[in-house]
Amino acid sequence: MEHIINFFKGMIIGISNVIPGVSGGTMAVSMGIYEKLVQTIGNFFHHLKENFKKNMIFLLPIVVGAGIGIIAFSKLIKFLLENYAMQTQFAFIGLILGSMPFIMKKSVSKGFSWKYLIPGILTFGIGLTLAILEILGITGNTVDHFDITFINIILLFIYGMISAVSMVVPGISGSFILLLLGVYSAIISAISSLNVLVLLPFGIGVVIGILLASKIIDFLLERFYGYTYFAIIGFVIGSLLAIYPGFSFDIAGVVSIICLAFGFASSFFISKYTNKEE
């Protein structure tokens, strides 16, 4: 039963990573698997023979679920963002807000210090700045597709690493970073059409980026638990502006509020259920 639950948690993480501004890391925190996930990935090659089976039993359902979530929902998400952007974005704002009580509780589970606010304020500023730069059009010039050249293969590998690092850090959306870099449309199109020539170098970059970022986050959680969680909170709150689509006082606005409430309730329920498990 635990493996089935982890599979669906992986799907939620995968779907979240497709949405610009929504962090798969935040969803992992809200579902109670973030710390174990980064610890397992970050130390995957440590005592590999002894821990390989245990690590794979935990990771495989999540990885498969995330992969299916990304591939199966990329076309749907693209359609929803093109045709129902406000409703879709409000649903994911609800998901993020619904996870906040659980993240706050985790941040003080080992004590509280006013010093923890310092990294929170700094990361809030970073998240807010990135959102403003995108809104103002200073970043995010769009690339619609990639021609397969040596330079583009290297760039795809780098984009994959950058995206992966942002996927691992809660509050920083991998898709949003790709949007800032201007390559989101090209990558999402490659995923929806299963363009292997584009996805292979990008995927290799993602794997290496996740391994490196997980190692760093695991170290930070072990040595600077409170500081790390408050930095996460700052990123999460600061990034909300990035996915706020505006609001219209019509039927679409009413549906958007319903989507917000549904997203909040879903995320809050998942967080509360997982917290009971712990």
C-alpha positions in Angstrom: 0.0 0.0 0.0 2.9 2.4 0.8 4.3 1.9 -2.6 1.0 2.8 -4.3 0.7 5.9 -2.2 4.3 6.9 -3.1 3.5 6.3 -6.8 0.6 8.8 -6.6 2.8 11.2 -4.6 5.3 11.0 -7.4 2.6 11.8 -9.9 1.7 14.9 -8.0 5.4 15.9 -7.9 5.7 15.3 -11.6 2.6 17.2 -12.5 3.7 20.1 -10.3 7.0 20.3 -12.1 5.2 20.9 -15.4 3.5 24.1 -14.1 5.5 27.3 -14.3 5.7 28.7 -10.8 4.7 25.5 -9.0 7.5 23.6 -7.1 7.6 19.8 -7.1 9.8 20.2 -4.0 7.0 22.1 -2.2 4.6 19.3 -3.0 7.1 16.8 -1.7 7.4 18.7 1.6 3.7 19.0 2.0 3.3 15.2 1.4 6.0 14.4 4.1 8.5 12.7 1.8 10.9 15.6 1.0 13.5 15.0 3.7 13.7 11.2 3.1 13.7 11.8 -0.7 16.7 14.2 -0.7 18.5 12.0 1.9 18.0 8.9 -0.2 19.0 10.5 -3.5 21.9 12.5 -2.0 23.4 9.4 -0.4 22.4 7.0 -3.1 26.0 5.9 -3.9 27.0 5.7 -0.2 27.3 2.0 0.8 25.6 1.3 -2.5 25.6 -2.5 -2.2 24.0 -2.6 1.3 21.4 0.1 0.6 20.6 -0.4 -3.1 17.5 -2.5 -2.7 16.1 -0.4 0.1 16.7 2.8 -1.8 15.1 1.5 -5.0 12.0 0.2 -3.2 11.5 3.7 -1.9 12.5 5.7 -5.0 11.1 3.6 -7.9 7.4 4.2 -7.3 8.1 8.0 -6.8 10.3 8.2 -9.9 7.9 6.2 -12.1 4.9 8.2 -10.8 6.7 11.5 -11.5 7.7 10.3 -15.0 4.1 9.3 -15.8 2.8 12.5 -14.3 5.1 14.7 -16.5 4.5 12.7 -19.7 0.8 12.0 -19.3 -0.2 15.5 -18.1 2.2 17.7 -20.2 -0.3 18.0 -23.0 -3.3 18.6 -20.7 -1.4 21.2 -18.7 -0.4 23.0 -21.9 -4.0 22.9 -23.0 -5.3 24.2 -19.7 -2.7 27.0 -19.5 -3.5 28.1 -23.1 -7.3 28.0 -22.6 -8.0 28.3 -18.8 -4.9 30.0 -17.5 -6.5 31.8 -14.6 -8.5 28.8 -13.3 -5.4 26.5 -13.6 -3.1 29.0 -11.9 -5.5 29.7 -9.1 -5.8 25.9 -8.4 -2.0 25.6 -8.0 -1.9 28.8 -5.9 -4.4 26.9 -3.7 -2.2 23.8 -3.6 0.8 25.9 -2.5 -1.1 27.8 0.2 -2.6 24.6 1.5 0.8 23.1 2.1 2.1 26.2 4.0 0.7 25.2 7.5 2.6 21.9 7.3 5.8 23.5 6.0 5.6 26.1 8.9 5.1 23.3 11.4 8.1 21.4 10.0 10.3 24.5 10.1 9.9 24.8 13.9 9.8 21.1 14.8 13.4 21.3 16.1 13.1 24.7 17.7 12.9 28.3 16.6 15.3 31.2 16.5 14.7 34.8 15.2 17.9 34.3 13.2 15.9 31.9 11.0 14.1 34.9 9.5 17.2 36.1 7.8 17.5 33.4 5.1 13.7 33.6 4.8 13.7 37.3 4.0 16.6 36.8 1.6 15.0 34.0 -0.4 11.7 35.8 -0.4 13.5 38.7 -2.0 15.0 36.4 -4.6 11.7 34.7 -5.4 9.9 38.0 -5.7 12.7 39.5 -7.9 12.6 36.6 -10.3 8.8 36.9 -10.6 9.0 40.7 -11.2 11.7 40.2 -13.9 9.5 37.8 -15.7 6.4 40.0 -15.4 8.3 43.0 -16.8 9.5 40.9 -19.7 13.2 41.5 -18.8 13.7 37.7 -18.8 11.9 34.9 -20.6 12.4 35.5 -24.3 10.8 32.4 -25.9 12.5 29.6 -27.9 9.9 27.5 -29.6 12.1 24.5 -30.6 15.7 23.2 -30.6 17.6 22.3 -33.7 20.0 19.4 -32.8 23.4 20.9 -32.9 26.4 20.4 -30.7 25.9 23.8 -28.9 22.2 23.1 -28.3 23.0 19.6 -26.9 25.4 21.3 -24.4 22.8 24.0 -23.6 20.0 21.4 -23.1 22.3 19.5 -20.6 22.9 22.8 -18.8 19.2 23.7 -18.8 18.4 20.2 -17.4 20.9 20.7 -14.5 19.5 24.2 -13.7 15.9 23.0 -13.9 16.8 20.0 -11.7 18.4 22.1 -9.0 15.3 24.3 -8.9 13.0 21.2 -8.8 14.8 20.0 -5.6 14.6 23.3 -3.8 11.0 23.8 -2.6 9.5 27.1 -3.7 11.6 27.3 -6.8 9.8 25.9 -9.8 11.8 24.1 -12.4 9.3 25.0 -15.1 9.4 28.7 -14.0 13.2 28.8 -14.3 12.9 27.3 -17.8 10.3 30.1 -18.5 12.8 32.7 -17.3 15.4 31.2 -19.5 12.9 31.3 -22.4 13.0 27.6 -23.2 9.8 26.3 -21.4 7.7 26.1 -24.6 10.4 24.2 -26.4 10.9 21.7 -23.5 7.2 21.1 -22.9 6.7 20.6 -26.6 9.5 18.0 -26.7 8.0 16.2 -23.7 4.5 16.1 -25.1 5.8 14.9 -28.5 8.4 12.6 -26.9 11.3 14.1 -28.9 14.1 11.9 -27.7 16.9 13.9 -29.3 15.9 16.9 -27.2 14.9 15.0 -24.1 18.0 12.8 -23.8 20.6 15.6 -23.1 18.1 17.5 -21.1 17.3 14.4 -19.0 20.9 13.6 -18.3 21.3 17.1 -17.0 18.3 16.7 -14.8 19.6 13.4 -13.3 23.0 14.9 -12.5 21.4 18.1 -11.2 19.1 16.2 -8.9 21.9 14.1 -7.5 24.1 17.2 -6.8 21.3 19.3 -5.4 20.0 16.5 -3.2 23.4 16.1 -1.7 23.6 19.8 -0.8 20.1 20.0 0.6 20.6 16.9 2.7 23.7 18.5 4.2 21.9 21.7 4.9 19.0 20.0 6.5 21.4 18.0 8.7 23.5 20.9 9.8 21.1 23.9 9.5 17.6 22.5 9.7 15.7 25.7 10.8 17.6 28.0 8.6 17.0 25.7 5.6 13.3 25.4 6.2 12.8 29.2 6.6 14.8 29.7 3.4 12.3 27.3 1.8 9.3 29.3 3.2 10.8 32.5 1.7 11.1 31.0 -1.7 7.6 29.6 -1.6 5.9 32.9 -0.6 8.1 35.0 -2.9 7.3 32.8 -5.9 3.5 33.1 -5.6 3.5 36.3 -7.6 5.1 34.4 -10.5 1.9 32.4 -11.0 -0.7 35.0 -10.1 -2.5 35.4 -13.4 -4.6 38.4 -12.5 -8.4 38.3 -11.7 -11.6 39.1 -13.6 -14.9 39.7 -12.0 -16.9 37.3 -14.1 -17.8 33.6 -14.3 -14.2 32.7 -15.0 -13.3 34.5 -11.8 -15.9 32.6 -9.8 -14.6 29.3 -11.2 -11.0 30.4 -10.3 -12.0 31.0 -6.7 -13.6 27.5 -6.6 -10.3 26.1 -8.1 -8.3 28.0 -5.4 -10.4 26.5 -2.6 -10.3 23.0 -4.1 -6.5 23.2 -4.5 -6.1 24.5 -0.9 -8.4 21.8 0.5 -6.6 19.0 -1.5 -3.1 20.1 -0.4 -4.2 20.7 3.2 -5.8 17.2 3.4 -2.7 15.5 1.9 -0.5 17.4 4.3 -2.7 16.5 7.3 -3.0 12.9 6.3 0.8 12.5 5.9 1.4 14.3 9.2 -0.8 11.7 11.0 1.2 8.9 9.3 4.4 10.4 10.9 
